[in-house]
Amino acid sequence: MKIALFATCIVDAMYPSTARATVKILERLGHEVIFPSGQACCGQMHINSGYMDEALPVVANHVRAFEAETYDVAVAPSGSCVASVRHQHPVLAERCGDAALKARAEAVGAKTYELSQLLVDVLGITNAAEQLGSHFAHKVTYHPSCHGMRSLNLGDRQLDLLRSVGGIEVADLPEADQCCGFGGTFALKNADVSTAMLEDKAKNIESTGASLCSGGDASCLMHIGGGLSRTNSDTTTLHFAEILASTIDEPVSVTGEVLVGKAGVR
């Protein structure tokens, strides 16, 4: 299968290791991965903030970029961006009176999948240890992002994949379905509320005793990781794609160093 990678802004700019992990997983399964060079921001932040007119050319660019390539499906390691492409783009085009763009956006959106959707629903991956060779000998908890839960209805796809990784221990996160407080520009416009929500999330994460909090959206993990770091917590964050890409022979690294505990693997 020929798969187009939709990297997303924050992954491309701040977490390129997540994009590399996504490619590694798909190539391990024997698929060809391409990168549409015209892609940029999908416009989600503009739309969520109410800047509809400003979002239109951004959305049009995304559609053009992915129309310009020949591929079977597109994939992104981000539930929120895929939700925008699938749901917000056609709605925005219709609102702006561009029926042609709406139809084109629907066509692109129909071929675009969040990573766990693609792995489970299209490629039939249900056991990461057996089918991907995934191995990650750490205690992990999992935060499900809002867009993934509520817009894409991902359910437990990401969590089930994590639980199937070899050597992993997955601890249930109390109040897992509660928002972390990021919400894009919400964290800037409503900083006090966002901070209070983040504090609750961080306390719940630390209560699990996990060394890592994983999830499917780099933006949420960035927000959570920042909150944890400000409390001098030993817990950090890592995208689930990087855990799936980790093997015994090639364990995942964080900031260039293999994750090991203070007394060996944790």
ZIGI-V96285 format. One record per backbone hydrogen bond with DSSP energy under -0.5 kcal/mol. NH is the residue of the N-H (numbers start at 1). CO is the residue of the C=O. E is the energy in kcal/mol with one decimal. If there is no record, write none. Layout:
{{NH;CO;E} {NH;CO;E}}
This chain:
{{3;1;-0.6} {3;32;-3.4} {4;73;-2.6} {5;34;-3.0} {6;4;-0.6} {6;75;-3.2} {7;5;-0.8} {12;8;-2.4} {13;9;-2.8} {14;10;-2.6} {15;10;-1.1} {15;11;-0.8} {18;15;-1.8} {19;15;-0.9} {20;16;-2.5} {21;17;-2.2} {22;18;-2.0} {23;19;-2.2} {24;20;-2.6} {25;21;-2.5} {26;22;-2.0} {27;23;-2.8} {28;24;-2.1} {29;25;-1.1} {30;27;-1.6} {31;26;-2.2} {32;1;-2.1} {34;3;-2.7} {39;36;-1.4} {47;43;-2.5} {48;44;-3.0} {49;45;-1.3} {50;47;-1.6} {51;46;-2.7} {52;50;-1.5} {55;51;-1.5} {56;52;-1.4} {57;53;-0.6} {58;54;-0.6} {59;55;-2.7} {60;56;-2.6} {61;57;-1.9} {62;58;-1.8} {63;59;-2.3} {64;60;-2.5} {65;61;-2.7} {66;62;-1.9} {67;63;-2.0} {68;64;-1.6} {69;66;-0.5} {71;69;-0.6} {72;2;-2.9} {73;2;-1.3} {74;111;-3.5} {75;4;-2.6} {76;113;-2.0} {78;76;-1.2} {82;78;-1.6} {83;79;-2.3} {84;80;-1.8} {85;81;-2.4} {86;82;-2.7} {87;83;-2.5} {88;83;-0.9} {89;84;-2.4} {91;87;-1.2} {92;88;-3.0} {93;89;-2.4} {94;90;-2.3} {95;91;-2.4} {96;92;-2.0} {97;94;-1.6} {98;93;-2.8} {99;97;-0.9} {102;98;-2.0} {103;99;-2.1} {104;100;-2.1} {105;101;-3.0} {106;102;-2.4} {107;103;-1.8} {108;104;-2.2} {109;105;-2.9} {110;106;-2.2} {111;107;-0.7} {111;108;-0.9} {112;109;-1.4} {113;74;-2.6} {115;76;-1.6} {118;114;-2.4} {119;115;-2.6} {120;116;-2.6} {121;117;-2.3} {122;117;-0.9} {122;118;-1.1} {123;118;-2.5} {124;120;-0.5} {125;119;-3.4} {126;124;-0.7} {129;164;-1.8} {131;127;-3.0} {132;128;-1.9} {133;128;-0.8} {133;129;-0.5} {134;128;-2.0} {135;246;-2.6} {136;166;-3.1} {138;136;-2.0} {139;266;-1.0} {140;138;-0.6} {140;169;-3.5} {141;212;-2.4} {142;171;-0.6} {143;214;-2.8} {144;142;-0.6} {145;143;-0.6} {149;145;-2.1} {150;146;-3.4} {151;147;-2.0} {152;147;-2.0} {154;148;-2.8} {157;154;-1.8} {160;156;-3.5} {161;157;-2.0} {162;158;-2.3} {163;159;-2.5} {164;160;-1.0} {164;161;-0.5} {165;162;-1.8} {166;134;-2.1} {168;165;-1.1} {169;138;-2.4} {171;140;-3.1} {171;169;-0.6} {174;172;-0.6} {176;173;-1.1} {178;175;-1.9} {186;183;-2.1} {187;182;-1.2} {187;184;-1.1} {188;185;-0.8} {189;185;-2.8} {190;186;-2.6} {191;188;-0.6} {194;190;-2.8} {195;191;-2.6} {196;192;-2.0} {197;193;-2.3} {198;194;-2.4} {199;195;-2.4} {200;196;-1.7} {201;197;-2.2} {202;198;-3.0} {203;199;-2.2} {204;200;-2.0} {205;201;-2.3} {206;202;-2.7} {207;203;-1.7} {208;204;-0.6} {208;205;-1.3} {209;206;-1.2} {210;205;-0.7} {211;139;-1.7} {212;139;-1.2} {213;236;-2.3} {214;141;-3.0} {214;212;-0.5} {215;238;-0.7} {221;217;-2.1} {222;218;-2.5} {223;219;-2.1} {224;220;-2.9} {225;221;-2.8} {226;222;-2.2} {227;223;-2.0} {228;224;-2.5} {229;225;-2.3} {230;226;-1.5} {231;228;-1.1} {232;229;-1.5} {233;228;-2.2} {236;211;-1.8} {238;213;-1.9} {240;215;-2.6} {242;239;-1.0} {243;239;-1.1} {244;240;-2.3} {245;241;-1.8} {246;242;-0.8} {246;243;-0.6} {247;250;-1.6} {254;257;-2.8} {257;254;-2.0} {259;252;-1.1} {260;258;-0.6} {261;264;-3.0} {264;261;-1.3}}
